[in-house]
Amino acid sequence: MLGIAKMKPEKGVTLSEFPKPIPAEDEVLIKVKVSGICGSDVWLYTLEGPLSDPRLTLPIISSEGNFRYGFISFRNLPAQIT
């Protein structure tokens, strides 16, 4: 699956392929269709604000904003939950 990550301590981010997560019991996997950008994403891109701390370990995987829209693509729920 595609994701955005800060791979190097410089301005910019990388669109990378990551392993598809496997939901644990009682979890679902959401296929995100649209995502907004928040201030933390801008800091990730520019390495400013709290993300300018040199003690941070790279890579940093972005959560792709606070605002997401998508669909459940996989359910790992007990039979009694529908």
C-alpha positions in Angstrom: 0.0 0.0 0.0 1.2 3.5 -0.6 2.1 5.9 2.2 4.0 9.1 2.8 7.2 9.0 4.8 10.0 11.3 5.9 13.1 9.3 4.9 15.8 11.9 5.2 16.4 14.9 7.4 15.7 17.4 4.7 12.7 19.2 3.2 10.2 17.0 1.4 8.6 13.6 1.8 8.6 10.3 -0.1 5.7 8.4 -1.5 6.6 4.8 -0.6 5.2 1.3 -0.8 4.5 -0.3 2.7 3.3 -3.7 3.7 -0.5 -3.8 4.0 -1.5 -4.0 7.7 -3.4 -7.0 8.9 -6.2 -6.0 11.3 -6.1 -7.7 14.7 -9.3 -9.3 16.1 -12.0 -6.6 16.6 -10.4 -4.3 14.1 -11.1 -3.2 10.5 -8.9 -2.0 7.7 -10.0 1.3 6.0 -9.2 2.0 2.4 -8.7 5.8 2.4 -10.1 7.6 -0.6 -9.5 11.2 0.4 -7.4 12.8 3.1 -6.9 16.4 4.2 -3.7 18.0 5.4 -3.1 19.3 8.9 -0.3 21.4 10.5 1.6 18.3 11.5 1.8 17.2 7.9 3.3 20.6 6.9 5.8 20.3 9.8 6.7 16.8 8.5 7.3 18.2 5.0 9.3 21.3 6.1 11.0 19.8 9.3 9.7 22.7 11.3 7.9 22.9 14.6 8.0 19.8 16.9 9.3 17.8 14.0 12.5 19.8 13.8 13.8 18.0 16.9 17.1 16.2 15.8 16.4 13.4 18.2 13.5 12.1 16.1 14.2 8.7 14.5 13.7 8.4 10.7 11.7 7.2 8.9 8.6 9.0 10.1 5.4 7.6 8.6 2.8 10.2 8.1 -0.8 9.7 9.3 -1.8 11.7 6.2 -3.8 14.3 7.9 -6.6 14.3 10.5 -9.4 14.2 8.0 -10.0 10.9 6.2 -12.8 9.5 4.1 -12.8 5.8 3.1 -14.4 2.4 3.1 -14.0 -0.7 5.2 -11.9 -3.0 3.0 -11.4 -5.8 5.5 -13.3 -6.8 8.7 -11.8 -9.0 11.4 -14.8 -8.9 13.8 -16.5 -11.6 15.9 -19.6 -13.1 14.3 -21.9 -11.4 16.8 -20.8 -7.9 15.6 -22.2 -6.9 12.2 
